[in-house]
Amino acid sequence: MLIKEYRICMPLTTEEYRVGQLYTISKHSHQESEKGEGVEVVKNEPHEDPVHGLGQFTEKRVHLSSKLPSWARAVTPRIFYVTEKAWNYYPYTITADGRSLQCSFLPKFSIYIETKYEDNCGDSENIFRSDKILGDHEVSFLDIAFDEIPERYYRSLEDPRFFSSAKTGRGPLREGWRQHTKPIMCSYKLVSVKFEVWGLQTRVEQFVHKVIRDILLIGHRQAFAWVDEWCGMTMEEVRRFERETQEATNELIGLVAPTISVSEVGQPTATHSAPASAPSTPLGDEAPDFLAPPKTRPRKKSAPETLTLPALRERTGAE
């Protein structure tokens, strides 16, 4: 098992991001979905834990068959998905249980993520005091403005170095922004990756952590770049957006399911926060160095710059 801690600062407060992360996950999931592929929401319902209190439980199936890199498609079944379960006890989140993020055909592969949010610049030490951590683990600071992301996912409108929020006046972000920006918060993520296959364990676990790093950067960049879309939304409004977007996304990928129940539950005052899950991002086309490089293939065009949800507009107009 390879354990790493990621710290991602944002020019927001934890309470602001409580709305922002729900909006971002829903919008991003819809953008990445198409007929037969995408993020299927199986459950989204209130949940109470004897230790963490009231929260929200979500279960998703991330259908990935056509979005896998060519080297992975060669060794995976045609029908492939990852099951993601998340318990959001805002401001603390567990993504997956003991068996965690499971592939539909790889029982020995799992990912376990704990997340905490705090209103600081990432300087809280030993924030994860857990018996599951044996020895020291690597801590990586991810900079949403200046760390590189895969070129195919780059969009100038989502670049924090150039984006300026009309509603909040925040941005663009300059060198050293984490030391002088107010407000500021940090997402602390403890990520454990396990792949119990002899001869491949170390290399696969390292590769998966690289993918997770890119996903975290892209998701947090989008949350800031879309701030003018979700800023000012109440929890009731963002939950409604989440519910309607999830229903539209399930229909889009050809999985028309019963109406999803999404309801907000009361939360105690807290000093840090956490999202239900990171936005799902397709894996890259590049094979890791321990696998043969794929043949050159034309790449699909990136998702549109703006989100269009005709199903949601129709519902809104009918009310």
N, C-alpha and C positions, 0 to 999 in steps of 0.2 A: 504494500500500500504506500502511495506517495501522497504526503500531506503538505499543502502550502496554504499560507494566509495571504489574501489579497486585500489591499486597502485602497479604496477609490474615493477621492474627495469630490464634492460637488458644491457649486455656488448657490446652495439652497439651504433651507432648514429641514430638519427631519420631518416636521409636520407638513411642510409643503410637499416633500417627496412621498409622503403617504398617499397623496392623490396622484402625483406625477408617475410613480412606478406602476400603479394600476392602469392608468391611461396608456402609458408607453407599451406595457406588455400586450394589452388588447390590440392596440393599433398595429404594432409590429407583427403580431401573430397573424392578423388579417392580411397584411401586406405580403407575407411570406406564404400564404395559402393559395392553392388553386385546386381545380377539380381532381379529387382523389389524393391530394397531398396537402400537408399543412398540420395545424395544431387542432386536434379534436378535444374539446372540453367534455370530459365524462362526468365530473362532479364539481360543484362549486357551492359549498354550503357551510353554515355556521358549525363550529366545533368547539368543545370545551375540554380543557386539559386540567387535571387536578393540580399540576404544578404551575403551568403558564397561564391558566385562566381561559377567558373567552378569546376565540380567534376564528379563522376561516380555513377550511380544508378545500384544496383543489386537487383534482386528478386529471391529467391530460395525457393524450397519446400524440406524440410528435411523429407524424408519418413522413419518412425521409427517403423512400426508395429512390426517387429520381433526383434527389438533391445530394446524394452521397457522391464523393469523389469517385472517379473511374476505378481507382485501385480497390476501393471498398465495394463497389457494385459487383466486382468480379468474384467476391467471396461471400456475399450476403444474399439471402432469399429475395425474391421479387417484392414480397410484401414485408416491409421492415418498418418498425416503429420503436420509439423509446417511450416507456411509461414514466411519467413524472408525477410524483405525489409531493404536495407541499402543505405544511401547517404554518399558517401565518398568525402568530401571536404578537401582533404589532406592539412593541418594536423588536421582537425576536422572531426569527423564522428558521424552520427546519425544512430543507428540501430533500425529501425522501426519508424512508425509515431505515432500518438495519440493512435491508436489501436494496434500498435506494433506487436511483435512476437505472432502470433495468432495460436492456435490449430484449426484443422479443425472441431472439435466438441465441443470445450470449449470456447464459446464466451465471458465468463466472466474472462478469464485468459489472461494476457498480460505481456510482458516484454519490457522495454524501456531502451536503453543504449546510453549514450553519451560518447565519447572517445576523449581525447586530449593527444598528445605526447609532451614531452619536453626533452631537453638535460640536465637533472639533476638527482639527486638521490632520487627524490620523495619528495622534501622539499618545493614545491610550495603550499601555503595555499590558500583556497578559489578559486581554479582554476575554479570551476563551479559556476559562479554567475548567478543563475537562479531563476526566480519567481516561478518555479515549486517546488522548495525545501522549505518546510515549517519546520522551526526549524532546529536543529542539526541532522546530520546523522552520522552513524558509518563509520570510515575510517580504512581499513585493508591493511597492507602491505603484499604482497605475495612474498615469496622468491623462485625463480625458482630452486635454488640449494638445499635448506634445508627444505622446507615445504613438507610434505608428500602428495603423490597422491595415488589413489586407486591402490592396488598391481597388479591388473590384467592389468593395463596400464603402469606398470613400464618396461622400457627397459634399460639395462645397457649402450647401445650405445647412449642413449639420456639423460644420467645422467650428468648434468653440473659439478658435483663434480669430475668426471673422464674424461669428454670429453675435448680434446684439438684440436683446429682448426689448420690444417696444413697451410691454406692460410693466416689467420690473426694472428696466434700465441696466440690467446686468450683462456683462460681456462687452466687447470680446475679451478673452482671457489672454493675458500677457505672461511672459517668462516670470516665474516666481509667484504666480497668482495665488498659490495655496498659502503663502505666508502673509499676504495682506488683504485677501478678499474677505468681505463680510456681507451676508452671512456665509458660513461654510459648515459643511457636515461631512462625515466620512462613513462609507459603507465598508464594514469589516466582514470579510467572507473567509471562512475556514473550509477548504475544499479537500476532500479525501477521495482519491481515485484508486480503485482496486481492479486489477486484471490478473486473475490467477491462472495463467497459462505459462508453463515453464518455457524459458527461452525467449519469450516475448514480453514478459511482465514489465520490466523496467522501461523498455522503449515505447511500448504502447501507453503506459501511464504518463510518461513525459510528453508524448504527442497529444494526449487528451488534455493535459493541463495547458498546453499551448492554445488549443482550440477554445478552452474555457476562458483564457485570458482575452482572446479576441472578442468573444461573445460579451464579456463584461464591459470592455471598452466601448464597443458599438452600442450596447444598450444604454449605458450611462450618458454617452454623447447625445443619443437621441432624446433622452429624457430632458436634457437641458435645452437642446435645439427646438424641442416642441413645447417649451414652457408657456409660450403665449397661447397655445391651444388649450392647455389644461389649467392654467393659472386662474384662480377664482372659482373653480368648480367646488361644489360641496361634495362630501362623501356620498350623499344620496345620488347626486348627479353623476359622479364617476362610476358608481356601482350600476346605475342604469345603463350608462355607456358600455360598461364592461359586459353586462348581460346581453344587450342587443348586439354588440359586436361579436360575442361568442356564438350566439345563435346564427348570425349571418355567416360567420366563418365555417361553422359546422355544415351549413347548407352549401356553401361554396365548394367544400371538399367532398360533397356528396354523402354526407353523414347527417341526414335530417333526423334529429333526436327530439325527445320531448323537451318542452320549455325548461331551461336551466333555472334553478332557483338560486338567486344571489341575493343575500340580505345582509345588512350591516348589523353588527352586534356592538354593544357598548364596550369601550376600551378604557382601562385605567390610565391616568396620566403617567407618562414615562419619559425617560431622558434619552433614549435611543430608539432606533426603528429599523425595520427590515422589510424587504419586498417579498411577495409570495414566491416569485421565482425570477430568474433572469430571462430576458427575451430570448426566444430560440432563434438561432442563426444557422443557416446551412453550413455544413462543413466545407472546407476549401477543396479545390481540385488537386492541390499538390500532395503527392504521396510522401509519407515520412521516408527518411533516408534508408530505412531498413527494408523498404519494398521497392520493387522495380518501378521506374517512372512510367506514367501512362502515356498513351499516344496523344498527340495534340488533338484537342476537340474544340469546336467553336463554343464560346461561352454564351450563356443566356444573357439577355439584357437585364440590367438591374431593375429593381422594383420602381414604380413611378414615384416622383418626388412628393406627390400629395396623395392622401388617402381618399378613396372614393368608396362609399358604402351605400349603394343604391337601395339596398333592402332597408337600411336604417332610415334613409330619407323618406321612403314610402311609408314606413310605419309612423314617422313623426308627422308627416302630412295628413295622415288619416286620423290623428288624434284631435 
